[in-house]
Amino acid sequence: MSAAIPAAPKRPNRIRFSFFVFLGVYPLVTALIYALAPLTSEWQIWQRNLVMVPMIVLSMVFVIIPRIHRHCHRWL
């Protein structure tokens, strides 16, 4: 008797996935810009980005993308 081979997981549609990532990242970036602007008004743009980009990347890796996979997997 041969065992059934499990089906390979379906790869997400990249266009739809990027749309959901956009929906998660755009409000985050906008909120961070507004939140950090008063605190960093005298800073150079590269200094603001040095603070903001790690926050965005960590949020994407640990919050936004896992939630997209968990809640939106049917549409991907």
N, C-alpha and C positions, 0 to 999 in steps of 0.2 A: 504494500500500500504506500502510495506516495503522499507526502504531506502537501497541502495547498500552499503555494507561494503567495505571501501577502502582496497586495498591490502596492506599487510605489506611490508615495504621497504626491498629490497633484501640485505642480509648481504654481505659485501665485502669478496672476497676470500682472506684469510690471507696470502697466499704465494705471490700472486700478489701485495697485499697491502704492504707487507714487502719489496718486490723488489722496488716499487716506493719510499718508505721511504728511502731505501738504496741509491737510485739514488739522493735523495735530501740531505741526511745527510752526505754522504761520501765527496762530494766536500766542504761542509760547514766545517766539521771537519778539512780537509786538509788545507783549506784556513786559518782557525783560528790558526792552529799549526804554519804555516809559518808566519802569521802576528804577533803572540805573541812571537815567539821564540827570536827575537832580544831584545824584551823588558823584557823578563823573563828568560834570559839565566842563571842567577845566582840563580834562585829560585829552590826549591825542586819540585818534580813532583806533590805532593799533592797540593802545592800552585798554580801551573799552572792550574791544574784541577779545583781548587776552583774558578778560574776566568773563565775558558773555559766552564765548564759544564752548568752553568746557561745560558750562551749565546746560547748554543746548544739547551737546553730544551725550552727556550723561543722561539727560532726560529722554532723549531719543532711544538710547540703548536699553535703559532700565525701565522706562515707563511707557513711552508712546508706541514703539514697535511691538513690544509684547502685548499691549492692549489691542493693537490692531489685529494681531494674529489671533488673539483670544476671542474678540468680539465681532470681528468682521471677516472671519475666515470663509464664510459662505459666499461672500461677494468677490473674493480674490481669485 
